[in-house]
Amino acid sequence: MLCKKLAIFIKKLKEGWWEMNISLSIESFPLDSCTIQDMKHLLTEFGGSYSTVLQEASWNQPNIRGFAVLAYTEEGQLIGFATSTDIVNLHHYEWSVFVHPEYR
């Protein structure tokens, strides 16, 4: 069974099934409004409340240390992001990540 799954995996790799180009960028807080809008749009697609875990209140605050790592497709669609926030201002960053299920 394992050999069959491995053979399918290798075949798909050869066919370019998993080939994709993703651009990563890093932006420091405060994030611009377009980036925040993209992030919120991605989160609303899946329901649930991720705002606390992802430190959403910090994204547009100039006095908060933090940054976001953003992953975009070639078409400019945000498919995932990570936020890193220094909540207590002691250079101790807390990370949170959200990735579109189709790209996990």
Solvent accessible surface area in square Angstrom, and as a share of the most:
residue,aa,sasa,rsa
1,M,172,0.77
2,L,140,0.70
3,C,106,0.64
4,K,132,0.56
5,K,118,0.50
6,L,95,0.47
7,A,58,0.45
8,I,80,0.41
9,F,89,0.37
10,I,74,0.38
11,K,124,0.53
12,K,64,0.27
13,L,90,0.45
14,K,165,0.70
15,E,114,0.51
16,G,29,0.28
17,W,141,0.50
18,W,101,0.35
19,E,142,0.64
20,M,94,0.42
21,N,94,0.48
22,I,69,0.35
23,S,69,0.45
24,L,127,0.63
25,S,47,0.30
26,I,121,0.61
27,E,54,0.24
28,S,79,0.51
29,F,16,0.07
30,P,67,0.42
31,L,9,0.04
32,D,72,0.37
33,S,87,0.56
34,C,91,0.54
35,T,8,0.05
36,I,23,0.12
37,Q,125,0.55
38,D,53,0.28
39,M,0,0.00
40,K,86,0.37
41,H,117,0.52
42,L,2,0.01
43,L,16,0.08
44,T,101,0.59
45,E,82,0.37
46,F,69,0.29
47,G,38,0.36
48,G,74,0.71
49,S,98,0.63
50,Y,78,0.30
51,S,43,0.28
52,T,111,0.65
53,V,98,0.56
54,L,3,0.02
55,Q,46,0.20
56,E,42,0.19
57,A,86,0.67
58,S,12,0.08
59,W,1,0.00
60,N,87,0.44
61,Q,71,0.32
62,P,106,0.67
63,N,125,0.64
64,I,48,0.25
65,R,99,0.36
66,G,10,0.10
67,F,53,0.22
68,A,0,0.00
69,V,35,0.20
70,L,0,0.00
71,A,16,0.13
72,Y,46,0.17
73,T,16,0.10
74,E,126,0.57
75,E,148,0.66
76,G,49,0.47
77,Q,84,0.38
78,L,10,0.05
79,I,4,0.02
80,G,3,0.03
81,F,5,0.02
82,A,12,0.09
83,T,1,0.01
84,S,0,0.00
85,T,1,0.00
86,D,4,0.02
87,I,78,0.40
88,V,93,0.53
89,N,95,0.49
90,L,132,0.66
91,H,129,0.58
92,H,120,0.54
93,Y,76,0.29
94,E,84,0.38
95,W,137,0.48
96,S,17,0.11
97,V,99,0.57
98,F,11,0.05
99,V,46,0.26
100,H,17,0.08
101,P,62,0.39
102,E,143,0.64
103,Y,70,0.26
104,R,185,0.67
